[in-house]
Amino acid sequence: MIGTALAAVGALCATLRRTTADAQEQVAECMGTTKSAVSRLEGVGKHSPSVSTVKRYARAVGCEVEIRLVPTSRPASASTTQSLRDCG
């Protein structure tokens, strides 16, 4: 599921870049990479980029990355809740 979500990021990246009217070459230069790497990143379903790569891309096109963990509708078990409290 995460791989699918990250792969879908490519389509969003290409859309964002086009709204800023930047060429792939310009984005690549800002990211410190090549035009072909940007092209792979923007390729729908062809690549599952790392979060750090997505962050670099976002900065290059004037955006930020926001990752949210949203609770599910079912409550965590008491043992899970206790173990999470022990982490912090």
PDB file of N, CA, C and O in Angstrom:
ATOM      1  N   MET A   1       0.816  -1.194   0.000  1.00  0.00           N
ATOM      2  CA  MET A   1       0.000   0.000   0.000  1.00  0.00           C
ATOM      3  C   MET A   1       0.861   1.259   0.000  1.00  0.00           C
ATOM      4  O   MET A   1       0.567   2.207  -0.728  1.00  0.00           O
ATOM      5  N   ILE A   2       1.920   1.279   0.808  1.00  0.00           N
ATOM      6  CA  ILE A   2       2.791   2.455   0.835  1.00  0.00           C
ATOM      7  C   ILE A   2       3.495   2.613  -0.492  1.00  0.00           C
ATOM      8  O   ILE A   2       3.647   3.732  -0.983  1.00  0.00           O
ATOM      9  N   GLY A   3       3.932   1.498  -1.090  1.00  0.00           N
ATOM     10  CA  GLY A   3       4.570   1.571  -2.403  1.00  0.00           C
ATOM     11  C   GLY A   3       3.646   2.172  -3.441  1.00  0.00           C
ATOM     12  O   GLY A   3       4.075   2.963  -4.282  1.00  0.00           O
ATOM     13  N   THR A   4       2.380   1.798  -3.383  1.00  0.00           N
ATOM     14  CA  THR A   4       1.386   2.354  -4.311  1.00  0.00           C
ATOM     15  C   THR A   4       1.212   3.843  -4.070  1.00  0.00           C
ATOM     16  O   THR A   4       1.129   4.623  -5.019  1.00  0.00           O
ATOM     17  N   ALA A   5       1.157   4.240  -2.809  1.00  0.00           N
ATOM     18  CA  ALA A   5       0.995   5.658  -2.487  1.00  0.00           C
ATOM     19  C   ALA A   5       2.198   6.463  -2.965  1.00  0.00           C
ATOM     20  O   ALA A   5       2.040   7.551  -3.518  1.00  0.00           O
ATOM     21  N   LEU A   6       3.404   5.927  -2.753  1.00  0.00           N
ATOM     22  CA  LEU A   6       4.592   6.644  -3.197  1.00  0.00           C
ATOM     23  C   LEU A   6       4.664   6.702  -4.719  1.00  0.00           C
ATOM     24  O   LEU A   6       5.114   7.702  -5.279  1.00  0.00           O
ATOM     25  N   ALA A   7       4.230   5.649  -5.388  1.00  0.00           N
ATOM     26  CA  ALA A   7       4.228   5.667  -6.847  1.00  0.00           C
ATOM     27  C   ALA A   7       3.263   6.723  -7.364  1.00  0.00           C
ATOM     28  O   ALA A   7       3.533   7.368  -8.378  1.00  0.00           O
ATOM     29  N   ALA A   8       2.142   6.904  -6.676  1.00  0.00           N
ATOM     30  CA  ALA A   8       1.172   7.920  -7.079  1.00  0.00           C
ATOM     31  C   ALA A   8       1.715   9.331  -6.896  1.00  0.00           C
ATOM     32  O   ALA A   8       1.206  10.281  -7.490  1.00  0.00           O
ATOM     33  N   VAL A   9       2.736   9.463  -6.085  1.00  0.00           N
ATOM     34  CA  VAL A   9       3.360  10.762  -5.864  1.00  0.00           C
ATOM     35  C   VAL A   9       3.927  11.313  -7.170  1.00  0.00           C
ATOM     36  O   VAL A   9       3.950  12.527  -7.374  1.00  0.00           O
ATOM     37  N   GLY A  10       4.384  10.432  -8.051  1.00  0.00           N
ATOM     38  CA  GLY A  10       4.973  10.869  -9.318  1.00  0.00           C
ATOM     39  C   GLY A  10       4.028  11.727 -10.135  1.00  0.00           C
ATOM     40  O   GLY A  10       4.431  12.754 -10.681  1.00  0.00           O
ATOM     41  N   ALA A  11       2.776  11.313 -10.223  1.00  0.00           N
ATOM     42  CA  ALA A  11       1.792  12.085 -10.988  1.00  0.00           C
ATOM     43  C   ALA A  11       1.574  13.446 -10.354  1.00  0.00           C
ATOM     44  O   ALA A  11       1.475  14.454 -11.053  1.00  0.00           O
ATOM     45  N   LEU A  12       1.499  13.476  -9.040  1.00  0.00           N
ATOM     46  CA  LEU A  12       1.326  14.751  -8.342  1.00  0.00           C
ATOM     47  C   LEU A  12       2.540  15.646  -8.540  1.00  0.00           C
ATOM     48  O   LEU A  12       2.396  16.854  -8.727  1.00  0.00           O
ATOM     49  N   CYS A  13       3.724  15.068  -8.502  1.00  0.00           N
ATOM     50  CA  CYS A  13       4.950  15.844  -8.701  1.00  0.00           C
ATOM     51  C   CYS A  13       4.956  16.521 -10.069  1.00  0.00           C
ATOM     52  O   CYS A  13       5.266  17.707 -10.182  1.00  0.00           O
ATOM     53  N   ALA A  14       4.619  15.773 -11.086  1.00  0.00           N
ATOM     54  CA  ALA A  14       4.605  16.341 -12.434  1.00  0.00           C
ATOM     55  C   ALA A  14       3.600  17.473 -12.526  1.00  0.00           C
ATOM     56  O   ALA A  14       3.878  18.497 -13.151  1.00  0.00           O
ATOM     57  N   THR A  15       2.437  17.306 -11.915  1.00  0.00           N
ATOM     58  CA  THR A  15       1.418  18.359 -11.921  1.00  0.00           C
ATOM     59  C   THR A  15       1.923  19.610 -11.212  1.00  0.00           C
ATOM     60  O   THR A  15       1.744  20.725 -11.704  1.00  0.00           O
ATOM     61  N   LEU A  16       2.554  19.423 -10.057  1.00  0.00           N
ATOM     62  CA  LEU A  16       3.098  20.566  -9.311  1.00  0.00           C
ATOM     63  C   LEU A  16       4.153  21.306 -10.119  1.00  0.00           C
ATOM     64  O   LEU A  16       4.169  22.536 -10.159  1.00  0.00           O
ATOM     65  N   ARG A  17       5.033  20.546 -10.763  1.00  0.00           N
ATOM     66  CA  ARG A  17       6.096  21.184 -11.546  1.00  0.00           C
ATOM     67  C   ARG A  17       5.506  21.994 -12.683  1.00  0.00           C
ATOM     68  O   ARG A  17       5.966  23.101 -12.965  1.00  0.00           O
ATOM     69  N   ARG A  18       4.502  21.457 -13.332  1.00  0.00           N
ATOM     70  CA  ARG A  18       3.893  22.169 -14.460  1.00  0.00           C
ATOM     71  C   ARG A  18       3.207  23.460 -14.007  1.00  0.00           C
ATOM     72  O   ARG A  18       3.180  24.435 -14.758  1.00  0.00           O
ATOM     73  N   THR A  19       2.655  23.480 -12.790  1.00  0.00           N
ATOM     74  CA  THR A  19       2.016  24.706 -12.301  1.00  0.00           C
ATOM     75  C   THR A  19       3.043  25.788 -12.013  1.00  0.00           C
ATOM     76  O   THR A  19       2.714  26.974 -12.038  1.00  0.00           O
ATOM     77  N   THR A  20       4.280  25.396 -11.740  1.00  0.00           N
ATOM     78  CA  THR A  20       5.327  26.388 -11.500  1.00  0.00           C
ATOM     79  C   THR A  20       6.061  26.754 -12.782  1.00  0.00           C
ATOM     80  O   THR A  20       6.914  27.642 -12.784  1.00  0.00           O
ATOM     81  N   ALA A  21       5.729  26.067 -13.877  1.00  0.00           N
ATOM     82  CA  ALA A  21       6.323  26.303 -15.194  1.00  0.00           C
ATOM     83  C   ALA A  21       7.824  26.028 -15.227  1.00  0.00           C
ATOM     84  O   ALA A  21       8.529  26.536 -16.098  1.00  0.00           O
ATOM     85  N   ASP A  22       8.310  25.229 -14.285  1.00  0.00           N
ATOM     86  CA  ASP A  22       9.719  24.844 -14.289  1.00  0.00           C
ATOM     87  C   ASP A  22       9.920  23.663 -15.232  1.00  0.00           C
ATOM     88  O   ASP A  22       9.058  22.792 -15.347  1.00  0.00           O
ATOM     89  N   ALA A  23      11.034  23.644 -15.884  1.00  0.00           N
ATOM     90  CA  ALA A  23      11.400  22.503 -16.712  1.00  0.00           C
ATOM     91  C   ALA A  23      12.045  21.446 -15.820  1.00  0.00           C
ATOM     92  O   ALA A  23      12.549  21.763 -14.742  1.00  0.00           O
ATOM     93  N   GLN A  24      12.030  20.210 -16.263  1.00  0.00           N
ATOM     94  CA  GLN A  24      12.674  19.139 -15.493  1.00  0.00           C
ATOM     95  C   GLN A  24      14.134  19.461 -15.217  1.00  0.00           C
ATOM     96  O   GLN A  24      14.661  19.114 -14.160  1.00  0.00           O
ATOM     97  N   GLU A  25      14.787  20.120 -16.162  1.00  0.00           N
ATOM     98  CA  GLU A  25      16.196  20.474 -15.971  1.00  0.00           C
ATOM     99  C   GLU A  25      16.366  21.412 -14.772  1.00  0.00           C
ATOM    100  O   GLU A  25      17.297  21.258 -13.982  1.00  0.00           O
ATOM    101  N   GLN A  26      15.455  22.386 -14.646  1.00  0.00           N
ATOM    102  CA  GLN A  26      15.539  23.340 -13.534  1.00  0.00           C
ATOM    103  C   GLN A  26      15.315  22.638 -12.199  1.00  0.00           C
ATOM    104  O   GLN A  26      16.029  22.894 -11.229  1.00  0.00           O
ATOM    105  N   VAL A  27      14.336  21.765 -12.155  1.00  0.00           N
ATOM    106  CA  VAL A  27      14.055  21.022 -10.932  1.00  0.00           C
ATOM    107  C   VAL A  27      15.243  20.136 -10.581  1.00  0.00           C
ATOM    108  O   VAL A  27      15.646  20.060  -9.420  1.00  0.00           O
ATOM    109  N   ALA A  28      15.797  19.474 -11.575  1.00  0.00           N
ATOM    110  CA  ALA A  28      16.959  18.606 -11.355  1.00  0.00           C
ATOM    111  C   ALA A  28      18.129  19.392 -10.783  1.00  0.00           C
ATOM    112  O   ALA A  28      18.805  18.926  -9.865  1.00  0.00           O
ATOM    113  N   GLU A  29      18.367  20.566 -11.314  1.00  0.00           N
ATOM    114  CA  GLU A  29      19.468  21.397 -10.819  1.00  0.00           C
ATOM    115  C   GLU A  29      19.242  21.764  -9.357  1.00  0.00           C
ATOM    116  O   GLU A  29      20.170  21.694  -8.552  1.00  0.00           O
ATOM    117  N   CYS A  30      18.030  22.151  -9.010  1.00  0.00           N
ATOM    118  CA  CYS A  30      17.708  22.498  -7.619  1.00  0.00           C
ATOM    119  C   CYS A  30      17.861  21.299  -6.686  1.00  0.00           C
ATOM    120  O   CYS A  30      18.240  21.450  -5.525  1.00  0.00           O
ATOM    121  N   MET A  31      17.564  20.119  -7.200  1.00  0.00           N
ATOM    122  CA  MET A  31      17.654  18.904  -6.386  1.00  0.00           C
ATOM    123  C   MET A  31      19.065  18.347  -6.331  1.00  0.00           C
ATOM    124  O   MET A  31      19.374  17.520  -5.474  1.00  0.00           O
ATOM    125  N   GLY A  32      19.913  18.787  -7.228  1.00  0.00           N
ATOM    126  CA  GLY A  32      21.258  18.233  -7.296  1.00  0.00           C
ATOM    127  C   GLY A  32      21.271  16.857  -7.944  1.00  0.00           C
ATOM    128  O   GLY A  32      22.024  15.970  -7.542  1.00  0.00           O
ATOM    129  N   THR A  33      20.421  16.696  -8.958  1.00  0.00           N
ATOM    130  CA  THR A  33      20.328  15.410  -9.648  1.00  0.00           C
ATOM    131  C   THR A  33      20.231  15.650 -11.148  1.00  0.00           C
ATOM    132  O   THR A  33      20.490  16.756 -11.622  1.00  0.00           O
ATOM    133  N   THR A  34      19.861  14.624 -11.888  1.00  0.00           N
ATOM    134  CA  THR A  34      19.777  14.734 -13.338  1.00  0.00           C
ATOM    135  C   THR A  34      18.334  14.849 -13.813  1.00  0.00           C
ATOM    136  O   THR A  34      17.398  14.508 -13.090  1.00  0.00           O
ATOM    137  N   LYS A  35      18.171  15.334 -15.039  1.00  0.00           N
ATOM    138  CA  LYS A  35      16.850  15.426 -15.646  1.00  0.00           C
ATOM    139  C   LYS A  35      16.214  14.044 -15.737  1.00  0.00           C
ATOM    140  O   LYS A  35      15.009  13.906 -15.530  1.00  0.00           O
ATOM    141  N   SER A  36      16.999  13.031 -16.041  1.00  0.00           N
ATOM    142  CA  SER A  36      16.446  11.677 -16.159  1.00  0.00           C
ATOM    143  C   SER A  36      15.930  11.167 -14.810  1.00  0.00           C
ATOM    144  O   SER A  36      14.947  10.428 -14.763  1.00  0.00           O
ATOM    145  N   ALA A  37      16.586  11.558 -13.715  1.00  0.00           N
ATOM    146  CA  ALA A  37      16.108  11.163 -12.381  1.00  0.00           C
ATOM    147  C   ALA A  37      14.766  11.824 -12.076  1.00  0.00           C
ATOM    148  O   ALA A  37      13.880  11.200 -11.491  1.00  0.00           O
ATOM    149  N   VAL A  38      14.618  13.082 -12.472  1.00  0.00           N
ATOM    150  CA  VAL A  38      13.345  13.784 -12.287  1.00  0.00           C
ATOM    151  C   VAL A  38      12.266  13.139 -13.149  1.00  0.00           C
ATOM    152  O   VAL A  38      11.129  12.977 -12.707  1.00  0.00           O
ATOM    153  N   SER A  39      12.615  12.780 -14.354  1.00  0.00           N
ATOM    154  CA  SER A  39      11.671  12.120 -15.251  1.00  0.00           C
ATOM    155  C   SER A  39      11.198  10.791 -14.660  1.00  0.00           C
ATOM    156  O   SER A  39      10.011  10.472 -14.726  1.00  0.00           O
ATOM    157  N   ARG A  40      12.118  10.015 -14.083  1.00  0.00           N
ATOM    158  CA  ARG A  40      11.747   8.752 -13.440  1.00  0.00           C
ATOM    159  C   ARG A  40      10.819   8.993 -12.258  1.00  0.00           C
ATOM    160  O   ARG A  40       9.849   8.262 -12.060  1.00  0.00           O
ATOM    161  N   LEU A  41      11.120  10.016 -11.478  1.00  0.00           N
ATOM    162  CA  LEU A  41      10.295  10.355 -10.321  1.00  0.00           C
ATOM    163  C   LEU A  41       8.870  10.707 -10.741  1.00  0.00           C
ATOM    164  O   LEU A  41       7.905  10.325 -10.079  1.00  0.00           O
ATOM    165  N   GLU A  42       8.750  11.432 -11.839  1.00  0.00           N
ATOM    166  CA  GLU A  42       7.437  11.859 -12.310  1.00  0.00           C
ATOM    167  C   GLU A  42       6.686  10.775 -13.079  1.00  0.00           C
ATOM    168  O   GLU A  42       5.492  10.919 -13.342  1.00  0.00           O
ATOM    169  N   GLY A  43       7.367   9.702 -13.437  1.00  0.00           N
ATOM    170  CA  GLY A  43       6.735   8.625 -14.188  1.00  0.00           C
ATOM    171  C   GLY A  43       5.729   7.878 -13.327  1.00  0.00           C
ATOM    172  O   GLY A  43       6.096   7.300 -12.304  1.00  0.00           O
ATOM    173  N   VAL A  44       4.479   7.885 -13.726  1.00  0.00           N
ATOM    174  CA  VAL A  44       3.415   7.264 -12.949  1.00  0.00           C
ATOM    175  C   VAL A  44       3.631   5.759 -12.855  1.00  0.00           C
ATOM    176  O   VAL A  44       3.705   5.065 -13.869  1.00  0.00           O
ATOM    177  N   GLY A  45       3.731   5.269 -11.632  1.00  0.00           N
ATOM    178  CA  GLY A  45       3.851   3.840 -11.390  1.00  0.00           C
ATOM    179  C   GLY A  45       5.180   3.217 -11.751  1.00  0.00           C
ATOM    180  O   GLY A  45       5.341   2.003 -11.628  1.00  0.00           O
ATOM    181  N   LYS A  46       6.128   4.009 -12.190  1.00  0.00           N
ATOM    182  CA  LYS A  46       7.412   3.456 -12.614  1.00  0.00           C
ATOM    183  C   LYS A  46       8.453   3.475 -11.503  1.00  0.00           C
ATOM    184  O   LYS A  46       9.476   2.796 -11.597  1.00  0.00           O
ATOM    185  N   HIS A  47       8.202   4.237 -10.465  1.00  0.00           N
ATOM    186  CA  HIS A  47       9.226   4.457  -9.453  1.00  0.00           C
ATOM    187  C   HIS A  47       8.557   4.694  -8.103  1.00  0.00           C
ATOM    188  O   HIS A  47       7.527   5.365  -8.031  1.00  0.00           O
ATOM    189  N   SER A  48       9.124   4.160  -7.055  1.00  0.00           N
ATOM    190  CA  SER A  48       8.655   4.440  -5.692  1.00  0.00           C
ATOM    191  C   SER A  48       9.753   5.226  -4.984  1.00  0.00           C
ATOM    192  O   SER A  48      10.655   4.634  -4.391  1.00  0.00           O
ATOM    193  N   PRO A  49       9.684   6.538  -5.042  1.00  0.00           N
ATOM    194  CA  PRO A  49      10.758   7.359  -4.485  1.00  0.00           C
ATOM    195  C   PRO A  49      10.796   7.311  -2.965  1.00  0.00           C
ATOM    196  O   PRO A  49       9.790   7.036  -2.311  1.00  0.00           O
ATOM    197  N   SER A  50      11.962   7.580  -2.423  1.00  0.00           N
ATOM    198  CA  SER A  50      12.092   7.666  -0.969  1.00  0.00           C
ATOM    199  C   SER A  50      11.460   8.967  -0.491  1.00  0.00           C
ATOM    200  O   SER A  50      11.256   9.894  -1.274  1.00  0.00           O
ATOM    201  N   VAL A  51      11.157   9.026   0.781  1.00  0.00           N
ATOM    202  CA  VAL A  51      10.578  10.242   1.350  1.00  0.00           C
ATOM    203  C   VAL A  51      11.565  11.401   1.210  1.00  0.00           C
ATOM    204  O   VAL A  51      11.153  12.528   0.936  1.00  0.00           O
ATOM    205  N   SER A  52      12.849  11.142   1.394  1.00  0.00           N
ATOM    206  CA  SER A  52      13.831  12.223   1.281  1.00  0.00           C
ATOM    207  C   SER A  52      13.882  12.769  -0.150  1.00  0.00           C
ATOM    208  O   SER A  52      14.062  13.972  -0.344  1.00  0.00           O
ATOM    209  N   THR A  53      13.728  11.908  -1.143  1.00  0.00           N
ATOM    210  CA  THR A  53      13.704  12.365  -2.538  1.00  0.00           C
ATOM    211  C   THR A  53      12.469  13.216  -2.793  1.00  0.00           C
ATOM    212  O   THR A  53      12.553  14.247  -3.459  1.00  0.00           O
ATOM    213  N   VAL A  54      11.334  12.796  -2.272  1.00  0.00           N
ATOM    214  CA  VAL A  54      10.104  13.571  -2.441  1.00  0.00           C
ATOM    215  C   VAL A  54      10.245  14.933  -1.765  1.00  0.00           C
ATOM    216  O   VAL A  54       9.774  15.938  -2.298  1.00  0.00           O
ATOM    217  N   LYS A  55      10.885  14.978  -0.603  1.00  0.00           N
ATOM    218  CA  LYS A  55      11.106  16.257   0.088  1.00  0.00           C
ATOM    219  C   LYS A  55      11.994  17.188  -0.742  1.00  0.00           C
ATOM    220  O   LYS A  55      11.714  18.382  -0.850  1.00  0.00           O
ATOM    221  N   ARG A  56      13.060  16.643  -1.325  1.00  0.00           N
ATOM    222  CA  ARG A  56      13.945  17.466  -2.159  1.00  0.00           C
ATOM    223  C   ARG A  56      13.191  17.995  -3.370  1.00  0.00           C
ATOM    224  O   ARG A  56      13.349  19.156  -3.747  1.00  0.00           O
ATOM    225  N   TYR A  57      12.370  17.142  -3.979  1.00  0.00           N
ATOM    226  CA  TYR A  57      11.572  17.552  -5.132  1.00  0.00           C
ATOM    227  C   TYR A  57      10.610  18.658  -4.715  1.00  0.00           C
ATOM    228  O   TYR A  57      10.490  19.674  -5.400  1.00  0.00           O
ATOM    229  N   ALA A  58       9.932  18.462  -3.599  1.00  0.00           N
ATOM    230  CA  ALA A  58       8.968  19.459  -3.121  1.00  0.00           C
ATOM    231  C   ALA A  58       9.635  20.814  -2.921  1.00  0.00           C
ATOM    232  O   ALA A  58       9.093  21.840  -3.333  1.00  0.00           O
ATOM    233  N   ARG A  59      10.801  20.825  -2.294  1.00  0.00           N
ATOM    234  CA  ARG A  59      11.519  22.096  -2.099  1.00  0.00           C
ATOM    235  C   ARG A  59      11.857  22.731  -3.437  1.00  0.00           C
ATOM    236  O   ARG A  59      11.778  23.951  -3.582  1.00  0.00           O
ATOM    237  N   ALA A  60      12.232  21.922  -4.411  1.00  0.00           N
ATOM    238  CA  ALA A  60      12.624  22.441  -5.723  1.00  0.00           C
ATOM    239  C   ALA A  60      11.457  23.103  -6.454  1.00  0.00           C
ATOM    240  O   ALA A  60      11.666  24.013  -7.256  1.00  0.00           O
ATOM    241  N   VAL A  61      10.228  22.653  -6.181  1.00  0.00           N
ATOM    242  CA  VAL A  61       9.064  23.252  -6.850  1.00  0.00           C
ATOM    243  C   VAL A  61       8.277  24.159  -5.907  1.00  0.00           C
ATOM    244  O   VAL A  61       7.143  24.536  -6.204  1.00  0.00           O
ATOM    245  N   GLY A  62       8.883  24.510  -4.765  1.00  0.00           N
ATOM    246  CA  GLY A  62       8.274  25.469  -3.853  1.00  0.00           C
ATOM    247  C   GLY A  62       7.145  24.916  -3.003  1.00  0.00           C
ATOM    248  O   GLY A  62       6.196  25.631  -2.681  1.00  0.00           O
ATOM    249  N   CYS A  63       7.246  23.649  -2.639  1.00  0.00           N
ATOM    250  CA  CYS A  63       6.217  23.012  -1.814  1.00  0.00           C
ATOM    251  C   CYS A  63       6.853  22.374  -0.584  1.00  0.00           C
ATOM    252  O   CYS A  63       8.076  22.311  -0.460  1.00  0.00           O
ATOM    253  N   GLU A  64       6.009  21.908   0.310  1.00  0.00           N
ATOM    254  CA  GLU A  64       6.434  21.152   1.473  1.00  0.00           C
ATOM    255  C   GLU A  64       5.758  19.797   1.444  1.00  0.00           C
ATOM    256  O   GLU A  64       4.697  19.636   0.841  1.00  0.00           O
ATOM    257  N   VAL A  65       6.365  18.832   2.090  1.00  0.00           N
ATOM    258  CA  VAL A  65       5.783  17.494   2.218  1.00  0.00           C
ATOM    259  C   VAL A  65       5.177  17.395   3.609  1.00  0.00           C
ATOM    260  O   VAL A  65       5.798  17.771   4.603  1.00  0.00           O
ATOM    261  N   GLU A  66       3.965  16.887   3.661  1.00  0.00           N
ATOM    262  CA  GLU A  66       3.296  16.665   4.938  1.00  0.00           C
ATOM    263  C   GLU A  66       2.873  15.202   4.996  1.00  0.00           C
ATOM    264  O   GLU A  66       2.145  14.719   4.128  1.00  0.00           O
ATOM    265  N   ILE A  67       3.333  14.513   6.016  1.00  0.00           N
ATOM    266  CA  ILE A  67       2.958  13.119   6.213  1.00  0.00           C
ATOM    267  C   ILE A  67       2.152  13.049   7.502  1.00  0.00           C
ATOM    268  O   ILE A  67       2.597  13.498   8.558  1.00  0.00           O
ATOM    269  N   ARG A  68       0.970  12.485   7.394  1.00  0.00           N
ATOM    270  CA  ARG A  68       0.107  12.410   8.568  1.00  0.00           C
ATOM    271  C   ARG A  68      -0.246  10.956   8.872  1.00  0.00           C
ATOM    272  O   ARG A  68      -0.494  10.160   7.966  1.00  0.00           O
ATOM    273  N   LEU A  69      -0.263  10.632  10.138  1.00  0.00           N
ATOM    274  CA  LEU A  69      -0.762   9.349  10.601  1.00  0.00           C
ATOM    275  C   LEU A  69      -2.132   9.624  11.221  1.00  0.00           C
ATOM    276  O   LEU A  69      -2.247  10.365  12.197  1.00  0.00           O
ATOM    277  N   VAL A  70      -3.143   9.029  10.652  1.00  0.00           N
ATOM    278  CA  VAL A  70      -4.508   9.272  11.087  1.00  0.00           C
ATOM    279  C   VAL A  70      -5.024   8.018  11.780  1.00  0.00           C
ATOM    280  O   VAL A  70      -4.924   6.921  11.233  1.00  0.00           O
ATOM    281  N   PRO A  71      -5.576   8.173  12.981  1.00  0.00           N
ATOM    282  CA  PRO A  71      -6.065   6.984  13.685  1.00  0.00           C
ATOM    283  C   PRO A  71      -7.179   6.285  12.915  1.00  0.00           C
ATOM    284  O   PRO A  71      -7.994   6.918  12.245  1.00  0.00           O
ATOM    285  N   THR A  72      -7.185   4.983  13.032  1.00  0.00           N
ATOM    286  CA  THR A  72      -8.253   4.201  12.429  1.00  0.00           C
ATOM    287  C   THR A  72      -9.481   4.284  13.326  1.00  0.00           C
ATOM    288  O   THR A  72      -9.418   4.813  14.435  1.00  0.00           O
ATOM    289  N   SER A  73     -10.578   3.766  12.843  1.00  0.00           N
ATOM    290  CA  SER A  73     -11.817   3.844  13.607  1.00  0.00           C
ATOM    291  C   SER A  73     -11.842   2.871  14.782  1.00  0.00           C
ATOM    292  O   SER A  73     -12.628   3.053  15.711  1.00  0.00           O
ATOM    293  N   ARG A  74     -11.000   1.846  14.758  1.00  0.00           N
ATOM    294  CA  ARG A  74     -11.003   0.901  15.875  1.00  0.00           C
ATOM    295  C   ARG A  74      -9.958   1.323  16.914  1.00  0.00           C
ATOM    296  O   ARG A  74      -8.844   1.708  16.561  1.00  0.00           O
ATOM    297  N   PRO A  75     -10.322   1.247  18.179  1.00  0.00           N
ATOM    298  CA  PRO A  75      -9.369   1.664  19.231  1.00  0.00           C
ATOM    299  C   PRO A  75      -8.233   0.668  19.376  1.00  0.00           C
ATOM    300  O   PRO A  75      -8.394  -0.525  19.121  1.00  0.00           O
ATOM    301  N   ALA A  76      -7.098   1.174  19.784  1.00  0.00           N
ATOM    302  CA  ALA A  76      -5.939   0.307  20.031  1.00  0.00           C
ATOM    303  C   ALA A  76      -6.205  -0.528  21.272  1.00  0.00           C
ATOM    304  O   ALA A  76      -6.905  -0.088  22.184  1.00  0.00           O
ATOM    305  N   SER A  77      -5.653  -1.717  21.307  1.00  0.00           N
ATOM    306  CA  SER A  77      -5.820  -2.561  22.484  1.00  0.00           C
ATOM    307  C   SER A  77      -5.061  -1.945  23.651  1.00  0.00           C
ATOM    308  O   SER A  77      -4.165  -1.124  23.457  1.00  0.00           O
ATOM    309  N   ALA A  78      -5.418  -2.341  24.841  1.00  0.00           N
ATOM    310  CA  ALA A  78      -4.769  -1.801  26.037  1.00  0.00           C
ATOM    311  C   ALA A  78      -3.278  -2.092  26.032  1.00  0.00           C
ATOM    312  O   ALA A  78      -2.484  -1.239  26.428  1.00  0.00           O
ATOM    313  N   SER A  79      -2.878  -3.293  25.585  1.00  0.00           N
ATOM    314  CA  SER A  79      -1.451  -3.637  25.587  1.00  0.00           C
ATOM    315  C   SER A  79      -0.694  -2.797  24.568  1.00  0.00           C
ATOM    316  O   SER A  79       0.445  -2.403  24.822  1.00  0.00           O
ATOM    317  N   THR A  80      -1.308  -2.516  23.415  1.00  0.00           N
ATOM    318  CA  THR A  80      -0.667  -1.672  22.409  1.00  0.00           C
ATOM    319  C   THR A  80      -0.525  -0.253  22.929  1.00  0.00           C
ATOM    320  O   THR A  80       0.522   0.374  22.771  1.00  0.00           O
ATOM    321  N   THR A  81      -1.578   0.247  23.546  1.00  0.00           N
ATOM    322  CA  THR A  81      -1.551   1.602  24.091  1.00  0.00           C
ATOM    323  C   THR A  81      -0.458   1.727  25.143  1.00  0.00           C
ATOM    324  O   THR A  81       0.276   2.715  25.166  1.00  0.00           O
ATOM    325  N   GLN A  82      -0.350   0.731  26.010  1.00  0.00           N
ATOM    326  CA  GLN A  82       0.672   0.767  27.062  1.00  0.00           C
ATOM    327  C   GLN A  82       2.062   0.722  26.450  1.00  0.00           C
ATOM    328  O   GLN A  82       2.938   1.473  26.880  1.00  0.00           O
ATOM    329  N   SER A  83       2.294  -0.131  25.465  1.00  0.00           N
ATOM    330  CA  SER A  83       3.629  -0.224  24.871  1.00  0.00           C
ATOM    331  C   SER A  83       4.006   1.062  24.163  1.00  0.00           C
ATOM    332  O   SER A  83       5.179   1.433  24.149  1.00  0.00           O
ATOM    333  N   LEU A  84       3.037   1.751  23.575  1.00  0.00           N
ATOM    334  CA  LEU A  84       3.331   3.030  22.921  1.00  0.00           C
ATOM    335  C   LEU A  84       3.696   4.086  23.970  1.00  0.00           C
ATOM    336  O   LEU A  84       4.583   4.908  23.738  1.00  0.00           O
ATOM    337  N   ARG A  85       3.035   4.067  25.091  1.00  0.00           N
ATOM    338  CA  ARG A  85       3.363   5.020  26.153  1.00  0.00           C
ATOM    339  C   ARG A  85       4.765   4.790  26.672  1.00  0.00           C
ATOM    340  O   ARG A  85       5.446   5.736  27.069  1.00  0.00           O
ATOM    341  N   ASP A  86       5.205   3.540  26.673  1.00  0.00           N
ATOM    342  CA  ASP A  86       6.545   3.218  27.160  1.00  0.00           C
ATOM    343  C   ASP A  86       7.644   3.744  26.236  1.00  0.00           C
ATOM    344  O   ASP A  86       8.796   3.857  26.654  1.00  0.00           O
ATOM    345  N   CYS A  87       7.306   4.063  24.995  1.00  0.00           N
ATOM    346  CA  CYS A  87       8.292   4.523  24.027  1.00  0.00           C
ATOM    347  C   CYS A  87       8.759   5.940  24.303  1.00  0.00           C
ATOM    348  O   CYS A  87       9.881   6.286  23.934  1.00  0.00           O
ATOM    349  N   GLY A  88       7.968   6.747  24.916  1.00  0.00           N
ATOM    350  CA  GLY A  88       8.291   8.152  25.020  1.00  0.00           C
ATOM    351  C   GLY A  88       8.680   8.555  26.363  1.00  0.00           C
ATOM    352  O   GLY A  88       8.981   9.726  26.593  1.00  0.00           O
TER     353      GLY A  88
END
